[in-house]
Amino acid sequence: MDYVSALVPPVVMAVFFIGLIVTIVRSQGGANKAKEDGVVDAALARVEAAQQASSPKDAGA
């Protein structure tokens, strides 16, 4: 029976790990993807706007 108690923790960890991977894969795409893409696009637009706003000052110096 020692082999059973030795195998239980790795099996439990493997089951939780597989569940985590399945959850990550399922959360990709769909409505979540559109929402995440919108947030990233907005952040990139803010960075680009800040860079363009600072560029004319640097060019004149």
Secondary structure as GFF3:
##gff-version 3
##sequence-region A 1 61
A	DSSP	alpha_helix	2	27	.	.	.	ID=ss1
A	DSSP	alpha_helix	30	60	.	.	.	ID=ss2
###
